[in-house]
Amino acid sequence: MLTTPELDRVVRTALTEDLGLGGDLTTRLTVPAEATGSAYIVSRQDGVLSGDDAAAATFTAVDPSLQIEWAKHAGDKLAADDVVATVRGSARSVLTAERTALNLLGHLTGIASRTSVFVGLVDGTKARIVDTRKTTPGLRELEKRAVLDGGGTNHRFGLYDAILVKDNHIGLGGGLLPVLERLAAGVGHLVRVEIEVDTIEQLDTVLAFDAERITQGRAPVVHAVLLDNMEAWQVATGITHVRRHPAPLIVEVSGGVNEETVQELARAGADAISIGALTHSVTCHDFGLDLLA
C-alpha cells in the first residue's frame, strides 16, 4: 500500500477529529481489552474502488498490529456484497478505526465510481474526463487519485503548476488582449497556458493573437483553450476554428456537464471535458463492516 506525507496528514487529522482527547469511550467501556476478532469490509453496491490506501493507513495508525488483507484494490470494479478487505486483531482497535476508515474509503470510492460512469459514457470518442480544483479542502491529493482510479485524468493540482486564465482574470485584467500581452511578456517557455473563453468571438481573438505571433517567427502563448458553458453546436464550431489554427491546441470543455450532456460534448470533438461534480457533488459509496468475534 502506498503511503505519503499527505495521506498520513489526512489520517491523523481525521482520527484526531473523531477521538479528541478522550479516545473511544464507547469501545473502551464495552469491549474487553483482550478481545480479538475479524472484520470484513463489504461493498453494498456496484462501483469502482478507491481509498484502500487511506483505509489501511487509518487502521494502522490506530493499531500497527492489525492485519489487513485486501481482496480488491484501487481501480477494481465492485459489486454488491463483494468482500473488499479483511481486518484481524484487537477488537477495540478495529471498532475505533472503523468509521474514519469507512468514511475515507466510501468518499474516495464514490469519486472513482462516478468518474468511471463518465468515462464509460464517452468511450469511443477521443475525449478525456478531467477533474477540477473543486475539491474538498485538505483532500485534494486523495480525491485526484480517486479520479485516476476511476479512469479519469487530472487537471492542474493547484494555482502553482499551470496558468488557467478565467473570465474574472480577463475582467480584472482589463480585457482579453491586455491579458494576452502580459502573458506573452511574462510566461516562461516551460509554463503551460490555458485561456477560458465564453464566446466564439473571444476564441477567435485568442487564435488571432497567436497566429500573428507565429507569422512573426515567435512562439505561441496559449497551449489550450477552455470553452466554457457552451452548447454542443458551439463547441463544434469552436473546434472547427481551432483546427484551422497554425499551432496545435487542446480544446477543453466545461460548465455544468452531467451524465445527460457529456456524450454530445464528446462527439462535438472536445479533447478534454472537465467536471467539477466528480469531486464536489459525489455520493459516498456504501460500505459495511461485518464483524466476526
C-alpha positions, 0 to 999 in steps of 0.5 A: 500500500502506498503511503505519503506525507499527505495521506498520513496528514489526512489520517491523523487529522481525521482520527484526531477529529473523531477521538479528541482527547478522550479516545473511544469511550464507547469501545473502551467501556464495552469491549474487553481489552483482550478481545480479538476478532475479524472484520470484513469490509463489504461493498453494498453496491456496484462501483469502482474502488478507491481509498484502500490506501487511506483505509489501511493507513487509518487502521494502522495508525490506530493499531500497527498490529492489525492485519489487513488483507485486501481482496480488491484494490484501487481501480477494481470494479465492485459489486454488491456484497463483494468482500473488499478487505479483511481486518484481524486483531484487537477488537477495540482497535478495529471498532475505533478505526472503523468509521474514519476508515469507512468514511475515507474509503466510501468518499474516495470510492464514490469519486472513482465510481462516478468518474468511471460512469463518465468515462464509460459514457464517452468511450469511443470518442477521443475525449478525456474526463478531467477533474477540477480544483473543486475539491474538498479542502485538505483532500485534494491529493486523495480525491485526484487519485480517486479520479485516476482510479476511476479512469479519469485524468487530472487537471492542474493540482493547484494555482502553482503548476499551470496558468488557467486564465478565467473570465474574472482574470480577463475582467480584472485584467482589463480585457482579453488582449491586455491579458494576452500581452502580459502573458506573452511578456511574462510566461516562461517557455516551460509554463503551460497556458490555458485561456477560458473563453465564453464566446466564439468571438473571444476564441477567435481573438485568442487564435488571432493573437497567436497566429500573428505571433507565429507569422512573426517567427515567435512562439505561441502563448496559449497551449489550450483553450477552455470553452466554457458553458457552451452548447454542443453546436458551439463547441463544434464550431469552436473546434472547427476554428481551432483546427484551422489554427497554425499551432496545435491546441487542446480544446477543453470543455466545461460548465455544468456537464452531467451524465445527460450532456457529456456524450454530445460534448464528446462527439462535438470533438472536445479533447478534454471535458472537465467536471467539477461534480466528480469531486464536489457533488459525489455520493459516498459509496456504501460500505459495511463492516461485518464483524466476526468475534 
